[in-house]
């Protein structure tokens, strides 16, 4: 239980740090945010728990495929916000778009025999 709490605390600290840095410097916050810190932490936590290279390889490969449908959100969100759409509505629309793109990505990958 202590290990789980430590993982949650460290992961939360990274998110809080990015948020604070982003207030002062959006570019630096974005740079840190774009680093695959959460993925790296997940790989480390998973390795410490069962040291299964195949599981980590599968997680890494699936992460790659699921990153692709999230990329449009980073263009659509600022476009919506700059055109007067409220933050909550813009974020909700981006989440819906991302969910649709996830489903499309899973379907397309399935057609090519790639399972996630």
Rosetta constraint file for C-alpha pairs under 8 A:
AtomPair CA 1 CA 5 HARMONIC 6.32 0.50
AtomPair CA 2 CA 6 HARMONIC 6.15 0.50
AtomPair CA 3 CA 7 HARMONIC 6.24 0.50
AtomPair CA 4 CA 8 HARMONIC 6.23 0.50
AtomPair CA 5 CA 9 HARMONIC 6.02 0.50
AtomPair CA 6 CA 10 HARMONIC 6.11 0.50
AtomPair CA 7 CA 11 HARMONIC 6.10 0.50
AtomPair CA 7 CA 45 HARMONIC 7.75 0.50
AtomPair CA 8 CA 12 HARMONIC 5.94 0.50
AtomPair CA 9 CA 13 HARMONIC 6.04 0.50
AtomPair CA 10 CA 14 HARMONIC 6.43 0.50
AtomPair CA 11 CA 15 HARMONIC 6.61 0.50
AtomPair CA 11 CA 38 HARMONIC 7.19 0.50
AtomPair CA 11 CA 41 HARMONIC 7.81 0.50
AtomPair CA 12 CA 16 HARMONIC 6.16 0.50
AtomPair CA 13 CA 17 HARMONIC 5.96 0.50
AtomPair CA 14 CA 18 HARMONIC 6.21 0.50
AtomPair CA 15 CA 19 HARMONIC 6.24 0.50
AtomPair CA 16 CA 20 HARMONIC 6.25 0.50
AtomPair CA 17 CA 21 HARMONIC 6.02 0.50
AtomPair CA 18 CA 22 HARMONIC 5.82 0.50
AtomPair CA 18 CA 29 HARMONIC 5.40 0.50
AtomPair CA 18 CA 32 HARMONIC 6.65 0.50
AtomPair CA 18 CA 33 HARMONIC 6.47 0.50
AtomPair CA 19 CA 23 HARMONIC 6.50 0.50
AtomPair CA 19 CA 29 HARMONIC 7.04 0.50
AtomPair CA 20 CA 24 HARMONIC 6.99 0.50
AtomPair CA 21 CA 25 HARMONIC 6.00 0.50
AtomPair CA 21 CA 26 HARMONIC 7.41 0.50
AtomPair CA 21 CA 28 HARMONIC 6.95 0.50
AtomPair CA 21 CA 29 HARMONIC 5.28 0.50
AtomPair CA 22 CA 26 HARMONIC 4.46 0.50
AtomPair CA 22 CA 27 HARMONIC 7.28 0.50
AtomPair CA 22 CA 28 HARMONIC 6.61 0.50
AtomPair CA 22 CA 29 HARMONIC 4.04 0.50
AtomPair CA 22 CA 30 HARMONIC 6.96 0.50
AtomPair CA 23 CA 29 HARMONIC 7.79 0.50
AtomPair CA 25 CA 29 HARMONIC 6.08 0.50
AtomPair CA 26 CA 30 HARMONIC 5.95 0.50
AtomPair CA 27 CA 31 HARMONIC 6.13 0.50
AtomPair CA 28 CA 32 HARMONIC 6.24 0.50
AtomPair CA 29 CA 33 HARMONIC 5.96 0.50
AtomPair CA 30 CA 34 HARMONIC 5.91 0.50
AtomPair CA 31 CA 35 HARMONIC 6.60 0.50
AtomPair CA 33 CA 37 HARMONIC 7.85 0.50
AtomPair CA 36 CA 40 HARMONIC 6.11 0.50
AtomPair CA 37 CA 41 HARMONIC 6.05 0.50
AtomPair CA 38 CA 42 HARMONIC 6.05 0.50
AtomPair CA 39 CA 43 HARMONIC 6.17 0.50
AtomPair CA 39 CA 60 HARMONIC 7.87 0.50
AtomPair CA 39 CA 63 HARMONIC 7.98 0.50
AtomPair CA 40 CA 44 HARMONIC 6.22 0.50
AtomPair CA 41 CA 45 HARMONIC 6.04 0.50
AtomPair CA 42 CA 46 HARMONIC 5.95 0.50
AtomPair CA 43 CA 47 HARMONIC 5.99 0.50
AtomPair CA 43 CA 56 HARMONIC 6.19 0.50
AtomPair CA 44 CA 48 HARMONIC 6.12 0.50
AtomPair CA 45 CA 49 HARMONIC 6.22 0.50
AtomPair CA 46 CA 50 HARMONIC 6.29 0.50
AtomPair CA 46 CA 51 HARMONIC 6.85 0.50
AtomPair CA 46 CA 52 HARMONIC 7.92 0.50
AtomPair CA 46 CA 56 HARMONIC 7.12 0.50
AtomPair CA 47 CA 51 HARMONIC 4.13 0.50
AtomPair CA 47 CA 52 HARMONIC 6.48 0.50
AtomPair CA 47 CA 53 HARMONIC 7.66 0.50
AtomPair CA 47 CA 56 HARMONIC 7.37 0.50
AtomPair CA 52 CA 56 HARMONIC 6.53 0.50
AtomPair CA 53 CA 57 HARMONIC 5.99 0.50
AtomPair CA 54 CA 58 HARMONIC 6.08 0.50
AtomPair CA 55 CA 59 HARMONIC 6.14 0.50
AtomPair CA 56 CA 60 HARMONIC 6.04 0.50
AtomPair CA 57 CA 61 HARMONIC 6.14 0.50
AtomPair CA 58 CA 62 HARMONIC 6.05 0.50
AtomPair CA 58 CA 116 HARMONIC 7.88 0.50
AtomPair CA 59 CA 63 HARMONIC 5.99 0.50
AtomPair CA 60 CA 64 HARMONIC 6.37 0.50
AtomPair CA 61 CA 65 HARMONIC 6.61 0.50
AtomPair CA 62 CA 66 HARMONIC 6.20 0.50
AtomPair CA 62 CA 116 HARMONIC 5.52 0.50
AtomPair CA 63 CA 67 HARMONIC 6.05 0.50
AtomPair CA 64 CA 68 HARMONIC 6.92 0.50
AtomPair CA 65 CA 69 HARMONIC 7.77 0.50
AtomPair CA 65 CA 105 HARMONIC 7.64 0.50
AtomPair CA 66 CA 70 HARMONIC 7.07 0.50
AtomPair CA 66 CA 102 HARMONIC 6.74 0.50
AtomPair CA 66 CA 105 HARMONIC 7.68 0.50
AtomPair CA 67 CA 71 HARMONIC 6.74 0.50
AtomPair CA 69 CA 98 HARMONIC 6.10 0.50
AtomPair CA 69 CA 101 HARMONIC 5.22 0.50
AtomPair CA 69 CA 102 HARMONIC 5.75 0.50
AtomPair CA 69 CA 105 HARMONIC 6.94 0.50
AtomPair CA 70 CA 74 HARMONIC 7.55 0.50
AtomPair CA 70 CA 98 HARMONIC 5.65 0.50
AtomPair CA 70 CA 101 HARMONIC 7.71 0.50
AtomPair CA 70 CA 102 HARMONIC 7.95 0.50
AtomPair CA 71 CA 75 HARMONIC 7.45 0.50
AtomPair CA 72 CA 76 HARMONIC 6.08 0.50
AtomPair CA 72 CA 98 HARMONIC 7.81 0.50
AtomPair CA 73 CA 77 HARMONIC 5.70 0.50
AtomPair CA 73 CA 94 HARMONIC 5.57 0.50
AtomPair CA 73 CA 95 HARMONIC 7.84 0.50
AtomPair CA 73 CA 97 HARMONIC 7.51 0.50
AtomPair CA 73 CA 98 HARMONIC 6.79 0.50
AtomPair CA 74 CA 78 HARMONIC 6.97 0.50
AtomPair CA 75 CA 79 HARMONIC 6.41 0.50
AtomPair CA 76 CA 80 HARMONIC 6.08 0.50
AtomPair CA 76 CA 94 HARMONIC 6.94 0.50
AtomPair CA 77 CA 81 HARMONIC 6.16 0.50
AtomPair CA 77 CA 90 HARMONIC 6.11 0.50
AtomPair CA 77 CA 91 HARMONIC 6.74 0.50
AtomPair CA 77 CA 94 HARMONIC 6.40 0.50
AtomPair CA 78 CA 82 HARMONIC 5.92 0.50
AtomPair CA 79 CA 83 HARMONIC 6.20 0.50
AtomPair CA 80 CA 84 HARMONIC 6.59 0.50
AtomPair CA 80 CA 85 HARMONIC 5.37 0.50
AtomPair CA 80 CA 90 HARMONIC 5.94 0.50
AtomPair CA 81 CA 85 HARMONIC 5.15 0.50
AtomPair CA 81 CA 86 HARMONIC 6.42 0.50
AtomPair CA 81 CA 87 HARMONIC 6.51 0.50
AtomPair CA 81 CA 90 HARMONIC 6.60 0.50
AtomPair CA 85 CA 89 HARMONIC 6.61 0.50
AtomPair CA 85 CA 90 HARMONIC 5.92 0.50
AtomPair CA 86 CA 90 HARMONIC 5.95 0.50
AtomPair CA 87 CA 91 HARMONIC 5.97 0.50
AtomPair CA 88 CA 92 HARMONIC 6.04 0.50
AtomPair CA 89 CA 93 HARMONIC 6.10 0.50
AtomPair CA 90 CA 94 HARMONIC 6.15 0.50
AtomPair CA 91 CA 95 HARMONIC 6.11 0.50
AtomPair CA 92 CA 96 HARMONIC 6.19 0.50
AtomPair CA 93 CA 97 HARMONIC 6.08 0.50
AtomPair CA 94 CA 98 HARMONIC 6.02 0.50
AtomPair CA 95 CA 99 HARMONIC 6.11 0.50
AtomPair CA 96 CA 100 HARMONIC 6.22 0.50
AtomPair CA 97 CA 101 HARMONIC 6.14 0.50
AtomPair CA 98 CA 102 HARMONIC 6.01 0.50
AtomPair CA 99 CA 103 HARMONIC 6.34 0.50
AtomPair CA 100 CA 104 HARMONIC 6.24 0.50
AtomPair CA 101 CA 105 HARMONIC 5.94 0.50
AtomPair CA 102 CA 106 HARMONIC 6.13 0.50
AtomPair CA 103 CA 107 HARMONIC 6.15 0.50
AtomPair CA 104 CA 108 HARMONIC 6.06 0.50
AtomPair CA 105 CA 109 HARMONIC 6.00 0.50
AtomPair CA 106 CA 110 HARMONIC 6.01 0.50
AtomPair CA 106 CA 115 HARMONIC 7.83 0.50
AtomPair CA 106 CA 116 HARMONIC 7.50 0.50
AtomPair CA 107 CA 111 HARMONIC 6.38 0.50
AtomPair CA 108 CA 112 HARMONIC 6.74 0.50
AtomPair CA 109 CA 113 HARMONIC 6.33 0.50
AtomPair CA 109 CA 114 HARMONIC 5.03 0.50
AtomPair CA 109 CA 115 HARMONIC 6.85 0.50
AtomPair CA 110 CA 114 HARMONIC 5.25 0.50
AtomPair CA 110 CA 115 HARMONIC 6.02 0.50
